[in-house]
Amino acid sequence: MPGIAYLAVMLGVIALIAILVVPSLFLKKCSKCGIRNSLDARICSGCGERFPEDA
């Protein structure tokens, strides 16, 4: 039974890490205010700062 509890805790930790990391793959963070915006955004929805153009 302790093995099952350990497995449940580890799966919870992995799920938490995934929840924290995955949004950064689909959103870009404003360097001025920290708000996450869609990858195609040109202007931050939080503060209006322009994102640099991708080269």
N, C-alpha and C positions, 0 to 999 in steps of 0.2 A: 503493500500500500504506500509506503514512503516514496517509492519510485514514481507512482502516479501523481502524487502531490508535487514532486520535483518537476515532472514533465509539465504539469499545469502551470506552475510558476514560470518556468522557462518560456512556454508558449505565450504567456501574458507579457513577459519582458520583450520578446521578439515582436509581438503585436504593437506594443507601445513604441518601440523604436521605429517600426514601419510607419506608424501614424505621424511621427515627428519628422521623418526623413522624406517620405514620398511627396508631400506638397511642394518641396523645393525643386522637384523634377518638373513640375508643371506650372510653377509660378516664379516670377522674379521679384526680388525684394528691393524696395526703394532704399538707396543709401542715405537719404536725408531723413525720412520719417519711419522707415521700417515696415511700411504696409506692403503686403504681398499683392502683386498685380499679375494679370494674365501675361503670357509670354509675348503676345503681339501688341501689348500696350505701348504707346509712345510717350504717354504722360501719366504720372502717378495719380491714382484715384484719391489718394489721401491728401497730398500737399500740392499737387499740380507741377511738381518738378519734372522736367523733360528727361527721358532716359537717353543715354548716349546711343547713337546710331551704331548698329553692328557692322563691322567691316566685312 
